[in-house]
Every structure is written in structure tokens, then in C-alpha cells.
Amino acid sequence: MTSVKEQAAISRLLSFLQEWDNAGKGTRTQILTNFIEANKGKTGPELELEFSQGASLFLIRLTTWLRITYPLLSCYMTGFSLEKILRSIGIFLSAVSSNQYLIEFLEIGGVLTLLEILGLEKIKEEDKKESVKLLQIIASNGRKYKELICESYGVRSIAEFLAKSKSEETQEEVQVLLDALVHGNPKYQNQVYKGLIALLPCSSPKAQQLALQTLRTAQSIIGASHPSIVDCVLKVLGTMHLEVQYEAIELIKDLVHCDVRLPLLKGLVALLIPSIKETSKLQAKIFTDSTVPQLTAHLPVFLQQAAAAKTLGILARSSLGLAEELLHFRVVHSLMTAMGNTDHSNSQRLASLTLQFFVQTFPLVEEHVRKSMGEELYQLFLDNAEILYAKIDSIQADILAANKVNVTKELLLLSGSNSSSSFSLGPGDLNQVECITHLEKDITESKE
């Protein structure tokens, strides 16, 4: 037999549940408000005590109401607070010693419901953020729950929401979720990794920035790189947003130590000389639009060119071995060509600073650059490389753009004749030389 105290508690629970069952959306919203204020931060046992060991009866009502009503929000369910019902469910799922609540929520399709909410256009951003927080709670419970999210096509839904979201605060919550799905999830970590790469071309700078940050983590966990990451990260260098460019460069600094090293370095050098196809687009715009300064200042290929010059300087200064390797890709020739681009002064400035490092570091480069520039232009370069672009005339710019500097053959001779040379390619010798020679041929053919 139950005691009088237990009977009174059960009576209160039944009364509460009856009030909920008979209430309209306005009254239910108020019940949720009171529930959130009274129970936030409580443990599982505390919730059971509050509901006389019947907390699950209220949770199942919450999840059932959620599943019935959220698809109707875009139609006629005005005045309904989806955020509050999600926060109420979150109190159950986040409570310490409450695994039973999590299992009950998942058994009725909780994960699919939360993911579907992210894809509905009419649902408010604040509500979607609460959905993301619930997914974070689920993922934090361990590997099998992360796998459940991924098996429910969660990576695609979450990534698409990150790309479309207009709230930076919400996007940061999504990043936390994606980061959680990368860690301790070996079965699906590659799926998350590819989803992050797919985000890079999106139109949201914040999403690009967060994807790049999370990719660095994913890359360190996975190790091997997906080939598509090279083109995607190089295209991001065409951004006008410096915070995105910074993250792209940081990722590139990691990638040069991975299996995509050679195509990445080759791609960076190639960006220093935009293709004829891309520059012809600019010429067409010049004839049809009078706002030429604005067009040239923001043309993605010139932004890429400047960013590539900056990135190559960072990489070369970080490792003498990388600097030597870049010389075999005719980086000096490409840097000088970029210095002659009078349509984009930032490309000229950054290319000049990077070339300065190569000239100061390698006597062979200094000799070839001096000969190609001529004494007058070379002295201007030595005086102040950073502002050289502001001092040269059109003829000197043409000299730079049309340079034929090629130190590659001499480097190969030096590395072959002197094993202690500073230009040595290191372990891997003949195979690496052969690979580099093929890459040089590819670069030359692409420019022609």
C-alpha cells in the first residue's frame, strides 16, 4: 500500500498532467516557462522527485507535442514557442544521471525531428539554435550517439544549416556540434571531414571561417587528405574577408605537411599568374563598366594572387626546405610577374616582400633577379621592397611582368653535384626530382 504522502504526490502529478492535456497553446507555453525556471540544472533523480517518479510521462508529452506541431509552424501555429519546448526537453536530456530520458527521446525519433527542424525555412533562427544545442547534448553522450546522428544524414543537414544561417552566434553553436562529431567518431569522421570541405565554397564568410577552423582539427585527427581540399582551400583565398583568409592560410600551413603537399604548392605558385581566361573576363568588364577601380580591387583572381604571394612568403619563412622546394616550381618568375600587375597594388606589394626573402636567402636567386630587373629597378627593389609598386613606371612594370627568370636547371645541377648544397632536396632524391620536373612542365604548359 502507498502512504498518504505518496498518494498526494501521485495526485499532484496526475493533476499536472491533466492540466497539460487540457490546456491550449497559450497555457502550455506558460507551463513550460514555469517548468524551465523551476527545474533548470536539476539532476535526473531531482526531476523524478519533482514528478513523483513520473517525469518520463511529462517528457513523452513534450516530445509528442513537438513532433505533431513543429511541421505546422510555417502554416498557422502562430504564438507557439518552439524554443521553450526544446529548452524543456533539454532540461531532461542534460540532467545528470538521466540516460533513460535520452533513450526515450531517441526511441520516438528525436534525432530526425531535430534535424528536420534545421531544414525548415519558416522556423526562427533562435528555435533552430536550441535544436542544435540538443544535438550537442546527444553527441556528448558518446560514440554510438554520434553515429546515430551521422546515420540520420545529420552531417549534411547540419552543414547546410551552417551555410544558410544568418546568426553568427548560431553558427558558432553549429561549429561546436561538428567538432564533437569529428572527435571519437572513427566510423563517420571522414564523412564530417568531407562535409566541412563541401562548406568552403558557400557564400557565408562566417561559415567558411568556422569550417576552416574545424577542418584543421579534423585534418589532425584523420591525417590523410582528401584531394578536393586543395582546390577548395585555394579558391577561398579569393575572399575579401581577412578573417577567412587567415584561417585558410593556417590550414594551408598544416596541409603542406600532408600528402597533398606538392599539388598545394604547385597551386599556390600558379595563382600568382592568373590564366588568360580569367584576365580576359576583366578586360571585358573594363569595356562595359566605368567603375574599373572597384572591379579590379575586388576581382577574386587578384585577391587570390595577393593571398598566394602572402602565403608563399609565410611558408618559405617557416621552412628553408619549403623555400627550396618552391624554387623548383619557378616561384621567383611567378612572383616577379605578380609584381608587374599594375591592376592590383596589393599583389605587387606582397609579391615583392616574398621575393625579397628569396633574394636575401639564396645568392643564386639574387643573381638572376638582378640580371632580369636591371640595375636601376633592382636598386629600387633593394631600397624598399614594400613600396616598390608605388615607385615603378609602366616600362618597369612590363619588365617585371615579362621576366624569364628560371633558376630551376641550375638548382638541379647544384643538388646533383653537391650533396651538401643548401639546395639539396633531401631524402627521396631522384624520385622527387623527377616529380618536380613533371610539375614544372605542367606549370609552363598551363601558362602557355
C-alpha angles and dihedrals in degrees: 000000000000121000124245089253092053092047090052091050092050090048091053091049093050090047091051093048091047091051089052094047093051098040127104123229093272094054092043090053090054091048089053091049091053092045093052094048093047101042109032110133097011121143125238094260090049091053091049090051090049091052098037092250090309102098090122089063090062094042092054089051090052094050093044092051090047093053093047099046110033095076088054096054093093091053116043111326094110118163092029115129108217089173092063095050090049091048090049091053088047090060089060097043096046097045115116113253092015105121090131090064091052092051092048091051093049094046092064093050099269095157094052090048092053092047092048090053089058090058099049111102098204096054114100122254091239090057092049090050089057089051089054090050091054090051088052090054091049093049092049090064094074150275100311091055092049088051090051091055092049093045088056090061087259098148092060094046093047094046093048090050091051090053094049101039117112096197118085090200090056092045090055090054089052090052090055089053094049090047089053091051091053094053121073093358106106095161094059106019091104089054090054090046092054091045090056091050089051088057095060097083093051121119097238112095092198092052090050091050094050093044091053091049092050092044089061089057093044091048092054090051099044099036100192115084128227109237093231092065092078097061092039096052093043090053090052087062086073090071124121090213113093094200089059092046090051092055091046091053091048090053091048089053087058096042095056086071092054135075093277093063099115099046089044094053091043090051093050092052091046091056089063089072111043114215122259088247092059096043091048088060088058092050090053091053092050091059094047103038130051095203094082097149091058093046095050094042092058104030104133095224091057091046087051090048092054093044091048091052090050093046093048089052091052093048094046093050091048095056133018088205091058091047091053091047092052090055088065089058090058092250091158092058091047094047091052090049090054089049088061094056101111090177092073120035095187090060089052093048097047094042089051092052092049092047088051089062093052092047092050093045104043121044091200090058091047090054095051095043092050091050093047096046098042124231099282096050092041092055090052087052092050093047095058121344094185096063098032090109090064094052104046124091128221093269092053090047089054090050089056095044093049097044119139099200112157120167095162099099093049090048091054091049091049094048090047097047099039119040091188093053118128086235094062114136092217126217116000092048115172097022091053093046090052091049092049091049090054091049091051088054091050092051093050092049093048091053092049 
